[in-house]
Amino acid sequence: MARVLVVEDESAIAELIAINLRHAGFDVVLAASAEQAQAAIDAVLPDLVLLDWMLPGASGVELARRWRLAPRSRELPILLLTARAEEKDKITGLDAGADDYLVKPFSPGELLARIRAVLRRRAPMATDTVIEISGLRLDPITRRVGRGEAECRLGPTEFKLLHYLMTHPEHVHSRAQLLDRVWGDHVFIEERTVDVHIKRLREALLPVHCAQLIETVRGAGYRLTHSAPTV
């Protein structure tokens, strides 16, 4: 479940955004000022920040610049929310480090679409990094997956699915979230398609004794665990 920090000083707007995000499966944290926002960032780095331009204490643009300069929050996805619609304002916000810019008023549908787009663009950040969990090793450059000297053969979709699960271990992902993160803009694919590819992925991992790393969480979705494989 992706964690979204909503930084908005108008409580009615903040609550409306939070309701829509929670309904879409996001974990939401609220902050009503620059000080609260910084405290939230210092406590737990979220997956994305919805950042209002006008805030008590410091502007959203100032916060974005600050976070971009700090090593810990440099890659933090930021979606700037503002009533300023002029081109120069958009340029200022994007130059400050925002990944995207949404002008008020906006629909819940557009907000969710923008959030998904930003998260998709940010997801490939670590595509060149070799990942290893419980002996299962995935190399994004060579596209090899294996354990020890043994390798397994994965189709393109199963590889992307495993890559996403391995970069988000122990997180429970709903079918809708996996469709959005792995399949991207293919919105007309049925959610049950995820079950088919999970089954194929498990079958592909059987030769390296890692199929059990992918757990079904009843009524919620799937997760990849750190449990040790058995030979």
Secondary structure, DSSP 8 states (H G I E B T S, - for coil): --EEEEE-S-HHHHHHHHHHHHHTT-EEEEE-SHHHHHHHHHH---SEEEEESS-SSS-HHHHHHHHHHSGGGTT--EEEEES--SHHHHHHHHHTT-SEEEESS--HHHHHHHHHHHHHHHGGGGTTS-EEETTEEEETTTTEEEETTEEE---HHHHHHHHHHHHSTT--B-HHHHIIIIITT-TTS-THHHHHHHHHHHHHHGGGT-GGGEEEETTTEEEE-------
